[in-house]
Amino acid sequence: MPYQFEIPDKEADKSEVWRIKHKKVCEITDVGAIGGRWTWSFTQTGLGCIMILKCACGEKIDLTDYENW
């Protein structure tokens, strides 16, 4: 059974702002022909879904909307 996760507009906007800022200071400049710089991690819990966006350099941002749990 395939799973599908949706990123709400608020978190999508927050992720885009973070990615733009992070690209300016990140040491990773080349990720190859197929990409792979960004990893989205979704962890389903009994309270909600934890959303983490991670760069290949190791920096990450927690985009989870804990206020609505």
C-alpha positions as CSV (number, residue, x, y, z in Angstrom):
1,M,0.0,0.0,0.0
2,P,1.6,3.3,-1.0
3,Y,1.7,6.2,1.4
4,Q,1.3,9.9,0.4
5,F,2.2,12.9,2.5
6,E,1.1,16.4,1.9
7,I,3.0,19.5,2.9
8,P,0.6,22.2,4.1
9,D,1.1,25.7,2.5
10,K,2.5,27.2,5.7
11,E,5.2,24.5,6.1
12,A,5.9,24.6,2.3
13,D,6.6,28.3,2.5
14,K,8.8,27.9,5.5
15,S,10.8,25.1,3.8
16,E,11.3,27.3,0.7
17,V,12.6,30.2,2.8
18,W,14.9,27.9,4.7
19,R,16.3,26.3,1.6
20,I,17.0,29.7,-0.1
21,K,18.9,30.9,3.0
22,H,20.7,27.6,3.5
23,K,22.0,27.5,-0.1
24,K,23.8,30.7,0.6
25,V,25.9,29.3,3.4
26,C,26.0,25.5,2.6
27,E,29.3,24.0,1.4
28,I,27.4,21.5,-0.8
29,T,27.3,22.9,-4.4
30,D,27.1,19.7,-6.5
31,V,24.7,16.9,-5.9
32,G,25.1,15.0,-9.1
33,A,22.9,14.3,-12.1
34,I,19.9,13.0,-10.1
35,G,19.9,15.5,-7.3
36,G,19.5,14.2,-3.8
37,R,20.4,17.3,-1.9
38,W,17.2,17.5,0.0
39,T,15.7,14.7,2.1
40,W,12.1,14.9,3.4
41,S,11.4,12.8,6.4
42,F,7.8,12.1,7.6
43,T,7.2,10.2,10.8
44,Q,3.6,9.4,11.6
45,T,2.8,9.5,15.3
46,G,-0.5,9.1,17.3
47,L,-0.6,12.9,17.6
48,G,0.3,14.0,14.1
49,C,3.0,13.8,11.4
50,I,6.6,15.0,12.1
51,M,8.1,16.7,9.1
52,I,11.9,17.2,8.8
53,L,13.7,18.6,5.8
54,K,17.4,17.8,5.7
55,C,20.3,19.0,3.4
56,A,23.0,16.6,2.3
57,C,25.4,18.6,4.5
58,G,23.5,17.5,7.6
59,E,21.7,20.7,8.4
60,K,18.0,20.2,9.0
61,I,14.8,22.0,9.9
62,D,11.8,20.7,11.8
63,L,8.7,21.9,9.9
64,T,6.2,20.1,12.2
65,D,3.2,22.2,13.2
66,Y,3.2,21.1,16.9
67,E,0.6,23.9,17.8
68,N,-2.1,22.0,16.0
69,W,-1.5,18.6,17.7
